[in-house]
Amino acid sequence: MRRWSTAAASTTRLSRSSDLTSVTRRCIRQKYSVLAARPAPVAEQTTSIPPSDATSTVPPLRPDPYTLLTPQLNQLRDRLLNLLGSAHPTLTDIAKYYFLHPSKQLRPLLVLLFSHATNGLGRDWELKKWAAECEGARGRAEELDQPLSRPDVLNDWNPNMPDHTSSFDSVFSLIPPRPPLEPPVPPPHPSNIHSAPSLASPSFLLPTQLRLAQIVEMIHVASLLHDDVIDSSDLRRGVPSAPAAFGNKLTILGGDFLLGRASAALSRLGESEVTELIASVIANLVEGEILQLSKVGQVQSEKMVDARVGGGKESWNVYLRKTYLKTASLMAKGARASVVLGGSKEGEVWKEVAYAYGRNLGIAFQLVDDILDYEAGEATLGKPGGADLRLGLATGPALYAWEEHPEMGPLIMRKFEKDGDVELARDLVRRSSGVERTRDLARAHADKAKETIQLLPDSDAKIALEVLTERVVKRTW
């Protein structure tokens, strides 16, 4: 049963915003968008111990992170596909290719969970809430699709949004500028800055936060398209990879197209810090790929082989830095950006919590992913076991195995290029404690992520974030 009826939710929102209507102009429709107004399905997800069973030792069920946000995640995927239309049908097919296959959607999940866990806490929450309901403030869901420039200037044809885009016109006449519309006046800043912030009730998502979740998933998928070209991957999630289906050139262009669409959507969120955060993620992804391809790791390996201190500090620094740049950066900065969109300002701890959690969880996630390359292989990852070794990558299990088996050093130094190197490296890892120690390291990062969110008020979203730290370490996907 829903915690609030639709009528009760509307009455609550209207009563809380009645003091704002007198100071706004052109704010004709005082309502949230359909996305913002819909309370999160919280009550259904938590099962408490019945009173008659008070002596039972069975703990209450905790909310499942994905079940808690299933409606929003499904809606996110449907609306995201509308952003990816192109005048070129093949480009549309490439851009949508990986979205049409099941995925974990971990990055948008983090954005939405942190939005639920922090909305209402930030100093500017009331302003963000006002922008989500006031026509002309550019925070409503339908306004996020509207371009900032005229469609005939953008010439970015999207057949899914014909009202907001325009195809190319060979003859273009000068159009005199029109006077700008007068923007609505935001409400005055609350005079009583709350010293004990509380979560928004009922909990809901801002349209900008839902759009951010789509943006981070677009950037992630763009990176997958580019990675599969670089790695010459034939499979992705058990199906032919984009390069196998469309070829390398079109796959690269498809990834670039996704980044372009994501950047345009990012600009319409109206928050400079968010733009900076997500733009830096794109740079981080490139830096991480270059670091992985470069000889930095090999140079460090040579130094350590000479010093007979295999698996030393420098190689771990390179490995973990690459892990952050390629995996954790998007999770950490995406989570932080969601809290910024919810009104958190400089000097408030909420966005720092989000970043620390995302960074630690992202590193734990990748460490376990590197373990699965040795443990699970094709059945789980859709790629043969030892795929990282075949790419010349020395991940956590191999670096730990090096400390116990010095003969691993030369293999790492030459990036497992000789016949039999991959098989020997896998055998050395099996005969070492590399997998167990890598999992311990992942658990340490996950535990630190769990520790950081204890600063957040209690909520189902906070519990779901805790559950996520445990599942990342135990996962088999």
Protein Blocks (a to p, Z undefined) as FASTA:
>chain_A
ZZbdfklmmmmmmmmmmmmmmmcghilbgcddfklmpccdfklmpccddfklmmpcbdcd
dddfklmmmmmmmmmmmmmmmmmgcfblklmmmmmmmmmpccfklmmmmmmmmmmmmgoj
amklmmmmmmmmmghjlpafklmmpcfbdfklnopacfklmmlgccddfbdcdddddddd
dddddddddfblcfbdcddddddddfklmmmmmmmmmmmmmmmmmmmmmnopabeghiac
fklmnojklmmmmmmmmmmmmmmmmmmnopaklmmmmmmmmmmmmmmmmmmmmmmlmmmm
mmmmmnopghilklmmmmmmmmmmmmmmmmmmmmmmmmmmnopaehiaklmmmmmmmmmm
mmmmmmmmmmmmmmnmmmlnopaehklmmnopacfklmmmmmmmmklmmmmmnoomaghk
lmmmmmmmmmmcklmmmmmmmmmmmmmmmmmmmmpccdfklmmmmmmmmmmmmpcZZ
